[in-house]
Amino acid sequence: MQFTAKEVSTLLQGTIEGDPDVVVFKLAKIEEAEQGCLSFLANPKYESFLYTTNASVVIVNGDLEITEPVKPTLIRVENAYSSFSVLLEMYNTIKLNKTGIEQPSFIHPDAKVADDVYIGAFSYIGAGATIGKGSKIYPNVYIGDNAQVGTSCTFFSGVKVYHDCIIGDNTIIHSNAVIGSDGFGFAPQADGSYNKISQIGNVIIEQNVEVGANTCIDRATMGSTIIRKGVKLDNLIQIAHNAEVGANTVIASQTGVSGSSKIGENCIIGGQVGIVGHISLAKGTQVQAKSGINKSIEEEDKKWGGAPATTYHNYMRAQVVIQRLPEMERKLDELQKAIQQLKGLD
């Protein structure tokens, strides 16, 4: 894949300063770029690299003032970062653009596979499953009976989608994520053992969701575990049975959401957060990393932190006090000694 500076500028609706015919065939960071590389400069902290880079073409903001001679051809755009992200997406689309059905793979005769799909080798598509147009199923993916996969989805190698689960359009699921494994349901018995409770529900993932590698979303005991549209889940997240994650919420790595909890839309959940079962988080809730949520949050658009979590303001005040504990202990010891001395005078 190679383009001229003029072609890139036309795509981004930019203005060229330099050689419009110079060719680029690779994307790179400005400090690491070599001849033939296309890079960008958006953060002023990296401006010094503009005058030393070996990149052939650099995308810059339209209002950038050049203070020294530059070697690369410049493409001025309204927003360099946004424009470069367009190129990254285009590059990734071209790189991952595969079609056809590789062998060996298994597609059940009752499965429905639309046109223009890619199914990689050693993948399994179960009875009654459907794969929407333009979806890409990479090697070693398992899609169970009656599972539904929407259009333009991408499942990377090792993804497992259990029976009856529903995946919406434009969803990306990264390697080794498991969708629809059994929820953690066991009934204690008189002899101290546990009997498994069958999990007969499913998982519903709506459109434009991204699920990170090794994340697990459990199927419901009955009904559905639901991931609403636009949700972004990091790697190594656990979503338990019958939980619901609201639209456009983002959750960072190693967070655990217990059964039947409901997270509102547009929430931001940091890494290693624990959320107990059967509670709800209001719209716009923000939770700091390593916090523990043990009760429902009803106020919208509030920040929380700590374990157990409290309002972010109180959490930060507590952190200041904790830092002062050694000093407070020393002063307390001094006061105790002074009191003992006063008692001795009596």
N, C-alpha and C positions, 0 to 999 in steps of 0.2 A: 504494500500500500504506500503510494507516494503522491504528493501534491505539490504544486507550485505555491509560492506566497500569494500570487494573484488569486488562485482558486480558493485558498483558505480565507483570504480577505473578502471575496465575494460571498462565501458561505456565512461569514460573521458580520457582513455589512460594515466592514472596517475600511480604514484608510492606510495605504502603504507608504512607508518611507524607506526607500532603498530599492534593491533589485527585485522586481516582481516575478522574475523567472527562476529565482533560486528554488531548489527542490528540497523538500523535507520528507522523511520516511519514518520518523520515530518521534515519540513524545518523551520529554525528559524534564527534570527539575533544572532551573536556571543555573544552579551552582555546579551541576554535574553534566550539563549538555555538551555534546560534541558536534562536529560538522554533520549536517543532515538532520539535526534535531530541531524540533519545534518546542518552544517553551513559553512561559508567561511570567509577568511581573505584576502582582497586585498589592503585595505588602511592601510599604516603603522601607521596612527593615532590610529587605533584600536588594535595594536599588544598586548597591555597590557591585553586585554580580553582573548587572547589565553591561558594565564597562569592561568586564573581564571574561564573560562567557564566550564559549566557542559555538554556541547555538547558531544555526543559520537564520532562524526566524524567531522573534519574540513578540508575543502579544502584550500590549501595554494599555493602560488607561489613556483616554484621549487628552486629559489635562496634565499628563506627566511632563515635567520640564526636564529636558536633557542638559546636563551640565558638563559632560565630557564626550569625546568622540565614541561612537559605538560601531562595532563590526557587523552585527546581525541586521537583517532587514526587520523593520518594526511594522507591526500592524496595530494601529490605534483603534480602540473600540470604546464603547461607553463603559463597559464593566469587564475588565480583563479576566477576573476570576470566573464570572458566569460564562463568558465566551469560551474559556478553556474547558469548562465542565461540559459544554456542548460537544467539543472535540473529543473529550474522553469518552462520552457516551457513544458517539459515532464510531470511534476506534473500537470500543468494546463490542458494539453491535456487529461490526464487520468481522472481528476476530472470532466471535462466538456464533457466527451465522452458519449453522449446519442444518441440513435437511436430509430426509430419507430415513429408512429403517435399516439399521445395521444387523448383521447376523453374527453369532446366534443371539436371538432375543425371542421372547414368547409373548404373543398377543392372542388372547383367547378369542375364539370365533365370534363370541357374543359381544365383545368389546367394540366400541365405536371410536375410530381414530379419524380425525378430520384431515383435510388436505394441508400440505405445507408444514408438516410436523417433522421433528427429528426425534428418533428413538434410538438410543445408543445400545451397543452390544451388551448382552447379559441382563437386559431389563425385562421386567415381568409386568404385564398388564392383565389384570384379572377379568373374570366374567362380568359382563354388564358395565364395565368401567367405560368412561368417556374421556377423550382427550381433545381439547378444543383446538381450533385452527391456529397455526403458528407457534404452538408450544414446543418446548425443547426438553426432552427427557434424556439426560445424560446416562452413560453406562452404569449398570448395577443399581438401578432404581427399581423399587417395588411399589406398585400401585394395586391395591387390593380390589376385591370384587365390589362392583357398584360404586366405586369412588368416582367422583366427578371433578375433572380438571378443566378450568376455563380456557379462554383464548390467550395466546401470547404469554403463557407461563414458562418459567425456567426452573427445572429441578436438577440440581447438580448431583454428581455421583454419590451414591449411597443413601439417598433420601428414601424414607419409607412412609408411605401413605396407606393406612389401614382401610379396611372395608367401610363403605358407606360415608366416608368423609367427603366434604365438598370444598373445593379450592376455587376461589374467584379469579377473574381475569387479571392478567398482568402481575401475578404473584411470583416472587422469587423465593425459592427455598434452597438453602445452602447444604453442603454435604453433611450426611449423617444425621440430619434432623429427623425426628420421628413424630408423625402426625397421627393421632388416634390410638396410641397404646392405651392399655387399660388404666383407668383411674385407680387411685390407691384406696380401695374399698375392701375392708375385712371386718367380719362380725366376731367379737370375742365370745368364746365358749366357756362353759362352766369349768372345764378341765384346764383352762388357761391357754388353749390353742385358739387359732383364728380360722374361720371359714371365709373363703373368697366370695365376695358379692359380685355377681356378673355385671359387667359394664356394657349395656346394650344401646347406649346413645352413640353420638358421633362428634366430630369436630367440624365446624363451619368456619372457613377463613374467607373473608370478603375480598374485594378487589384491591389491587395496588398495595398489597402487604409484602413485607420482606421478613423472612425468618432466618436467623443466623445458624451457623454450623453447630451441630450437637444440641440444639434446642429441642425440648420435648413438650408436646402439647397433648394432654391426655383426653381421651374420649369421655363423654358424660356417662354417668350411671344410667340416667334416662334423660332424654332431651338432647341438648347440644352444649358443648364448650364452644364459645364464639369469640373470634378475633375479628373486630370490625374493620372497615375499610381504612386504608392508609396507615395501619399500625406498622411500626418498625421494631423488630425484636432482635437483640444482639445474640451473640453466641452463648451457649451454655445457660439457657434460661429454662425454668420449669414452670409450666402453666398447668395447674391441676384440674381435675374433672369438674365440669359445670361452671368453671370460671368464665368471666366475660371481660374482654379488654376493649375499651371504647375507641372510637374512631380517632385516627391521627395521634395516638399515644405512642411514646417511645420508651423502651425499657432496656437498660444496659445489662451487661453480662452478669451471670451468676445470681440473678434475682429469682426468688421463688414466690409464686402466687398460689396460695392454698385454695382448696376446693370451695366452690360456690361464691367466691369473692367477685365483686364487680368493680372494675376500674373505669372511671369516667373518661370522656373524650379529652384529647389534648393534654393529657397528663405527661409528666416527665419523671421517670423512675430511675434513680441512679443504680450503680452496680452493687451487688451483694445485699440488696434490700430483701427483707422477709415480710410477707403479708399473710396474716392469719386468715383462717377460713370464715366464710359467712359474714364478711363485712363489705362496705362499699367506700370508694374514694370519689370525692366530688370532682366535677369537671375542672380541669386546669391545675390539679394538685401537682406539686413538685416535691420530690422526696430525695434527700441527700443520700449518698452512698453509705452502705453499712447500717442503714436505719432499720428499725423493727416497727411495723405498724400492727398494733394489737386491738384497735377499735376503729369504727367507721369515722371517716372525715366528711363532714357535711358542708363546711364552708368552701366555696369555690375559689380557685386561683390563689391558694395559700401555699407557703413553703413550710416543709416539715423536716425534722432531723432528729437523730438520736435513737436509742433503744432502751425503753419504749419511746416512740417518737413524741415530740412536742413541737410547738410552733418553732419556726426557724430562729426567731428572735430569742426566745427562751433558751433554745439549744446553744446558740452562740454565747449567751451570757453564762450558761453553765460551763462551757468550755473555758472561758476566761477564769471562772472560779476554780476550776480543776487545776489550771496552771499555777494558781496561787496557793494551793493546798500545802506544799512544803513550807512556804513562808508563814502561813497561818498556823501550822503545827509548831513551828519554832517559837512564834509569839505566845502561843498557848502554854508551851513548856515554861517560858520565862514568867508568865503570869502565875502559873502554879507554884513556881519557886518563890516568887515574891510573896504570895499568900502564905506559904509555909514559913517564910522569914517573919512576916507580921505576926503569925500565930505564936512563934517562938518568943517574940518580945512580950507577949501577954503572960 
